[in-house]
Amino acid sequence: MAGHEGKNRNIPVAGSEVSTAPTSGEEASGERVPLGQGFGVSALGKHLLSKGKEGKLPVALLLLSFLMALAILFYVLLSTTDVLYSDYIRLVNSYLGKPFQLGDLLQKDILTRIPLTYFFREINRHSFGYTLIFDRALGVLGLFLASKPLLLFMRKKQLSFSQQLLFLLLFYSLNKWEMLLNGSGYIHFLAFSAFYDYFYALDQAFSKKSSLLVLSIYPPFILLVAGPYCLAVFLSCFALFFFLALGKKLWDMKGTILLLISNGLCLFLYLLSNHYAVYEYAGAESISLREVLQNHLLFVVKFIFYGFSSMLVSGENLEKLLRDGVIQGKGIVLIGAFVLFFYIFMTLLYLWKFFASSGNGGGKVFSKKNDGAPSLNQGQKEAVNPIEKNPMAAEKGGESFYFGLLPGLLLLHGLASHALVFLTRYMFLKESYAFQSRYALQYQSALLGAFLLLFLWKNENRASLGQKARTAQGRLAVCLLFSGIFLLGTLWTDRSEWGKSMYRREHYERMWSYSHDLSAYSDEELEDVFEYRHGGERIRKAFAIWEQVKKDWRERR
């Protein structure tokens, strides 16, 4: 994806447990349920999405996520055709011109090439004649798989249907259209499913105070599937354990040390591999980060806020607003400032809750698995049972941190991704790069984490905390405000992207028509049509290789 930077493409310039609380309007304590509680946990009432044994994903919610993924796949197929372009020109020239050999995996920069892509590329070549449809379908599959750990977390925290539905709408936003349509990005969606699995596993280990030893296998796997995206994951984990140590919430010291070593070693291996990599950048300036910070401070500020703004209004819509004169650069900065304020508000709230939660979170208490402790009699077990069944009572009982680690990890990961995008794109000196669709998948982690925190904050057991109904109404108002604003932005993005699908397909069909007689066009024409700025000869070579691969596949059939 780094091979082509700049303008947006493919559009014309013109265009658990179930609570036993009563559902009749009163809490078990006898206090009235505040107005609007239904947007929270529905008085912890029973509904279809909360049925099932603890730890299992609700079938209805999984089906809803699957249907949304199918809608995304339909959008992808509607908007594209099977033709090489952009990054695929480089991929075909680099990997399909010769048969795969194990020696290909022994290159010094192999970790930057994402080793797992070799496996999927060979499946695509030998089973389907190397079609972009296969890669695009894998990308949608990866997006669906990434939703699973998030749904599991929401199920355990007993979020209401309306909250989970809003979360899925944000998760499946078409602000990621460029990554979805450019099939070469499929591996990144699969990588994010591994990231979120890792984060969820850390959250559950913290909640149950279980061993961290087995989690040490995650960093090596992430190293094989993530490429440069692994940096934000490893950095987030280091930050997590720093805060756990600061809050005296560490447990399983041996597992912690081994996990940190695993993260650190994998980070070192990636940086070493990256040292030997050679990247193709089109339009980059020869300028250092220090020079940018000293001489282009306005660019830095705009780049940062432009990136945050794309989580509320998609980059495509922002560009249109700028082009039509509806908004100026200052307006985009204000939008970005609003999103950043939301993140900071939820981050400070999370840190306050984290450090204010009971004691050491179970550090030494849980480390020995209750060695030497007297066994609980039946009456004691029954007394503990309500805490186990109701996650909202956990923090009150001193057994856990109600908000969990997952929202904090998502926030850390998203904010780290914003920083890494700047560090890898500042040399282009174009602030509009910050809100390009290709970065939405990375940015989105922070938004998802912030909304999980917002919903959990809204759903806290206010009656047990002795808070007034006015406070509950205030939380509801804040939740509705942010939810409504981001929902409108998401719906606007989805509506506009579905409307552009026919124009995107026309663009791909134009590429297809050009591919039938490449020799009839100049290098400049080919570079413009196929969005590849490294020579027309490379484009012709890629199509020749692709045709040979398809011919060999047809002969094998």
N, C-alpha and C positions, 0 to 999 in steps of 0.2 A: 504494500500500500504506500510505502514511502517513496516509491518511484514516481508517483504522480501527485503533485501538490498544486493547489491553486483553486481554480473556479469549480463551483458545483457542477455536477454533470447531469446529463440525461433529461433536461427540461429546456424548453425554449425560453429565451430571454424575456419575451413578452408574457408569457404565461404565469383423647383428653377426657379429659374427664369433664363431665357435664355437671354444672353447679345445681344444687338442689334448692336454690333460692326461689321464692315464690315469683310468679310472673303476673300477679294481679295488681301490680303497681306499688308494692312495698318490698323493701329489703327484709332479710331475715331478722334484722335488728328491730324492725317495726317502723323505720324511718321511710318517708316517702321517697320514691325514686325521682331524681331531678328530671325536669322536662327535657326531652331529647336524648334520654338514656339509650334509646334504640340505636343511635349511631355509635354508641360505645359497645358494651358487651351484652346489650339486650337484657339487662338485669341478670346476666349470667344464665339466661334461660336456655332451654334445650332447643336445638334446631338440627336440621339434617347435617349441616356441615360440621357439627361437633360430635356426631355419633362415632362409635368405634372405640377400640381399646386404646389406652394411652400409648403414644408414640407412633401410631399408625396414621397414614395420610388419609384424610376423608376422601372417599371415592367421588363424591359430588364435586368437590373443589378441584380435584385432579382432573376430572372430566371437563370442567369449565376451562382450566388452563390448557388442556389439550385442544379444545375447540378454538380457543384464541390462537393457538399455534397453527392450527389448520387454516384459519383466516389469514394469518401472516403468510403461510405458504401459498395460498391462493393469490394473494397480492404479488408475491415474488414471481410466480409463473405468469401472471397477467401482465407484468411490467417488463419482462425480459424475453430474449430469445437465446438460443444456444450458439454463441459466437465469441471468439477470442477478442479480448481488448485489454487495455491498460496493463495491470499487473500480470495477467495471464500470458502476455507476450513474453515477459521475462521468465515466467515459470516454465513455459513450454520450451523455450530456447535452452534453459539451464538444466532441465531434468528429463525431458521426453525424447531428446535427440539420440539417446543411447540407452541400452537396457540397464535396469537397476542392478547394482552390485553392492555387496556389504561394505566395500571400501568407501562408498559414498557417505557412510555414517561415521567415518573416521577422520573427517576433515576438522581442522582446528576450530573453525567457526560453526560447527554443527549445531550448537545449542541456539544460535541466532536463527537458524534455518528451520527450527521446530521439528525435531526428529519424527514425531508421530505423523507428520504430513506425508512422509515417504510411504508409510503403510497405507494410508487412504488413497494416495495418488496411484499406487500400484493396483489397488482394488478397482479404482475408477478406470484405469487404462485397460486392464485385462477383462473386466466384466462389462464395461459400458462404452469402451472406445474413447474414453476421456471426454465426458460431457460435463458442462458447467452446471447442469441441472442437479447432478449428484452432489456436487459441492454445496449448492444453495440449499438443498434439502437437508444436508448435514448441519448447516448453519441453523436452520429453524429447529431441528432436533436438539441441538445444543442449547438453544434458547429455552426450549421446553424443559429440558433436564435441569437447567439452572433454576427454574422456578420451584423444583421439588423441595430442596432444603428450606427455602423461604416459606413455603406453604406448611411444612412440618412445624417450623417455629411458630407461625401464626396459630396453628391448630393447638399447640401446647399452651400458648398464651391465651387461648379462647377469645380471639378477636371476633367481632361480629361479622356477619355476611357482608354488610355494606362496607366495612373497612377492608375486608379481604378482596372484595370486588374492585374497589378503588385502587388498591395496591396492584392488582393484576392489570388494570387498565394502564397504570403508569409503567408497569414492567414491560408490557407488550406494545408500548408506544412506537409509532413508525418514525420517531426521530432517528432511528438507527437504519434508515432505508439504504444508505450507501453500503454499509457493511452487509446487509442482507442481500442486495442485488449483486454486489461484487462477490461472487462465490468464493474467491480466494480467501475471504475473511471467515470462512466456516470454522476454522480451527480456533478462532478467538472465542466464538460462542461456546464451543466445547470446553475451552479452557476456563471460561467463567463458570460453567457448571462444576468444574473441579474446585475452583476458588470457593464457591459458596458452600460446597460440601465440606471443604476444609474448615471454613469459618463455623459452620453449623456443628461440626464434630468438636471443635474447641469449645463452643458454647455448651454443648451437652456434657463434655468432660468437666467443665467448671461447675455446671449445675449439679451434677451427680458426684463430683469430687472423685472421678475415676482416673485411672492411670493415663498418662500422656504418652507412654512408650510407643504404643501402636500408631499414634498419629505422626510419628517420625517418618512414615512412608509417604506422606503427602508431599513434602517438598521435592523429593526426587521425581515423583510423577508429574508435579506441576512444572518442573524444569524441562520435561520432555514435551509438554503440550502447550506451554505458554509463551515461549520466546521472550521478548522484552516486557511483556505484560507481567511476568513473574516478579519484577522489581517491586511493584506496588504491594504485592502480596507479602513478600518477605519483610519489607519495611514496616508494613502494618503489624505483622506478628511481633517484630522486635518492639514496636511502640506498645503493643498490648501487654507484653510481659513487663515492660518498664512500669506501666501504670499498675499492674497487679502487684509488683514488688513495692511500689510507692504506697499503695493502699493496704499492704500487708494481707493480701489475698492469695498468695501463692500456695500451692499444694503440690504434692508429688514432686519433690525437688529433683529426684533422679530423672524423671520423665521430662521435667522442664529443661534441665541441662541438655539432655539428649536432643530434644526438639529444637532448642536454640542452636545447637551445633549443626543439626541437619539443615535448618534454615540458612545459617551462616555459610556452611560449606557450599550449598547449592547457589547461593548468591555469588560467592567467590568464583565458582565454576562458570556461571553465566558471564560475569564481567571479564573473566579471562578469555572466554570464547569470543565475546564481543570485541575484544582488543584486536583480534585477527580478521574481523569482518570488514568487508568493503561495501559501502552503501552507495546507491545511485540517487542523488538529490537533484531535482530539476528546479532551477531558479533560486538556489540557496546563495546567501551572501557569505563572503569570507570575513566573518566577524566573530569575536569572542564574546562569551557571556559577560565578562567584565565590561567590555566596551558598550554592550547593550544596556547594562544597568546604569552606566555612567552617562551615556549620551542619548539614550532613547528611553528615558523613564516613562514618558507619556505612552509610548508603545507598550511597555511592560504592564502598566496599569490597565490600559484598554484590553490587552490580550487576556489578562486574568478575569476581568469582569465580563468580557464577551463570552468566555468559556462558561461561566456560571449562568449567564443569561440563556444559553441554549437548552437548559433543563426546564425552562418555563415556556419559551417560545423557540421552536426549532430553527436551526440555522437557515433553512430554506425560506421560512417566513420572515426572519429578520432581514435577510438580503433583499427580499421583495419590498419590505417596508422602507429600507434604505433607498432602494432604487426608485420607488415611487415618491420619495420625499415625505412620507408620513412620519418618519422618525429620523433623528440624527444620532450620531455616535454617542452623545450624552444620554440620550434616551435608553440606548442599549446598556450603557454603564449603570443606569439606575435600575434597570431590570435585573442585571447581574448583582447589583448591591442588595436588592430584595432577596434574591435566592441565597446569597451569602449570609445575609442576616438570619434567614431561616435556619441555615446550617449551624451558624454560631450559636443561635438560641438553643437549638436541640443539643448541640455539643456541650454547652455549659450546663444545661439541665442534666444531661447524662453524667457528666463528671461530678456534679453536686450529689446526685443520687448514688453514684458509685462510691464516693469517699464517705458519704454519710450513712451508707448501709452498715448493718450490724457487724461489729468486731472485725475479725480478720477473714470473714467470709468462709470460715471453716478450715483455715490453714492447717494448724497442728491438730485441731479436733478431728479432722477427717483423714489425716495422713496415716493413721495406724489402724484404720478400719475398726475402731472401737475396741482395741485390744485391752483386755482386762476389765472392760466395763460390764456391769451386771446386766443380765438379760432383762428385757422389758416384759412385764406381765401383760395380760390381755388388756387390762384397763389402760395401761400406758400406751399400748399400741393404738387403741381406739382414739386416745387423745391426740396422738401424732397424726393419725390418718387424715383428718380434715386439712392439715397443712399440705400433705402429700397430694391430695386431690385438688386443692384450689391453689393455683400459682399465685394468686393475689395475697394469700395468707402467708406465703413462704417468707417474704421479707419481714413481715411482722413477727413471725416465729423465729427469726434469726437463722433460718436454714439456708437461705439463698439470696441472691440479688435479683429482684423481680425482673428488671429490664434485661438481664442476660448480657452475654458478650457479643452476640451476633450484630445487633444494631450499631454498637460501637465499632466493631471491625469493618462493617460496611461503610461507615462514615470515614474512618481512617483510610480505607482503600480508595474511596472516591476522591478524597482530598489529595491523597498522594498521587492519584492519577492526573488530577489537574496540574499538579506541580511537574510531573514527568512529561506531560504533553508540552508544557512550556519549555522545559529543558531540551526537548528534542526538536522543537519547531521554531525557536526564537530566531534562528539564523535566516529565516525567510522574511523577517521584518514585516509581516502582514498580520494584523490583528484579527482579520476575518478568518484566518485559519483556526482560531480558537473555537469557533462555533460550527465547524464542519461536522457533518453527520457521522463521519468515520470515527469520531471520538466520543460519541454519545454513549456507547456501550461502556466505556471506561468511566465516564463521568457519572453514569446512572447509579453506581453503587452508593454514592453519598446521598442521593435523593431517596433511594429505597431505605437506607438506614435511618434517615431523618424522619420518614413517615412511619416506620416501625416505632420509633421513639415517641412520635406524636400520638399514635394510637395507644401505646402502652401508658403514656402519661395521662391520657384521657380516661383510660379504663382502671386506673388505680382504685383500690378499695377505699373510697373516701369516707365511708361510714366508720370503718374501723380506725381510720386515722383521725377521726373527730373533726373533720373539716365541714365547713358550712355549705349549705346548698348554693350560696352565691359563688363560692369558689368553684363548685362543680359546673355551674352555668358558665363561668368564665372560661374554664377549660374547654367546654363544649363549643363556645364561641370561637376560641382560637383554632380548635380542630376544624370546625366548619369553614373558617376563613381560609386557612391554608389549603384545605382539601378542595374547596370550590375553585380557588384561583388556579391551582395546578391541574385540576380536572379540566377546566376550560382550555388551558394551554394545550393539554394532551389531545382533547377532542378537536381543537383547531388544527393541530399537527396531523392527526389521522385523517381528518376530512380533506385537507389540502393534498396529502400524499396519495390518497385514493383517487382524487381528481386528476393527479398528474400521471397516473399509471399508463394511460393511453399515449401520452407524449413520450414517456420513457421507452415504451415499447417501439414507438416509431423511430426513436434514436437507435435502438438495437437493430431494428430492421434495416436501417440505413447502413449500419456496419456490415450487416449480412449481405446486402446488395454489393457493397464495395469489395467484399472478400472473394467474389466470383471472378474478378479480373483485376487483381492487384497491380499488374504491370501497366495498366492503362492510366494509373494515377501517379502523380509526383510524390516525392518523399514528404513534402510539406502537407499535402492533402491527406496522406495516410496518417501522419502524426496527429493531425487535427481530428480526423474521424475516429481513429482507434485510441485516442487519448494516451499516446505513448510517445514521449519526446526524445527518443534515443535512436532515431534513424529509421527510414522506411525499409532499409534492407533487413533489419531485424524483424520487422513486422512480416515481411514476405517469407523470411526463413521460418518463423513460428507457424505460419499457416501451412507451409509445406510439410513441416514435421507433424503437425496435427492431422493433416490429410493422410499421411502415411500410417499414423497410429490407428486411425479409423479404418483404413484399408486392411491392415493386419488383423484388426478385431473382426471385421466382416468375414475374412477368410477363415478365421478360427471357428466361427459359427457354422 
